């Protein structure tokens, strides 16, 4: 899916360069964002977009599914 992000009114990330990921998630109506960057993972749930680390995401998957990934 290709989206055209709308710029945020004000920066929400410690690193303003990371705002583009929030903007893209909002434009694509993504329920979840999987960054490894702590500037993003510290935000938790801006604008309703849940932000979790890849490790947190994998821990939510059933064990049988996780085993298929390795």
N, C-alpha and C positions, 0 to 999 in steps of 0.2 A: 504494500500500500504506500502510495506517495502522498505526503501531506504538505501543506503550506502553513508553517507555524505563524501565529500572530505574536508579535513581541509582547513581553510582559510589561505592565505599566512601570513596575519597579523590580529590581533584582531581588530574587529570593535566595540565591545561593551565596555562600561566602566568596566563591570564585565566579564572578559575573560571566565568564566564558562557559560555565556549565548551565546557565539559564536556557540555552538552546535545546537541551535535552528535555527540560520541563515543558518548554513551548511545543516541541514536537509531540510529546506524550499527550498533551492537552488537545492538540489539533487532531491527533489520531484517535482520540478518546480511549487511550490505553488505560487499563485499570491498574497496571503494574509496570514498574521500571526496575531493571536489574543492573545497576552500576556497581563498579568496584571502587569508585572514587568516594572517599569519605565526605567530601564536600556535599555530595548528593545523598549518601546514605544517612547522614545526620539529620536530614530534613524530615524523614519519616513519611508524611502524607500531605504534601502541599497540593492544594486545589483538588483533593480527593484522589490523587494518583499515589498509590502505595509504592514506597521505595524500599526494596529489600536487597540484600547482597545475594550473589549467586548461591552461596552456601545456605542462606536462609531459605531460598526458593527450593533448592534440592531437598532440604530437610522436610519440606511439606509434601513431597511426593511419596507415594507408598514405596516401601522397601523393594518390592518386586520391580517397579518401574526404575528405581535408582540402579538396581543391579543390571538392567538392560543397557544402561548408559555407559557402563564401564567395559 
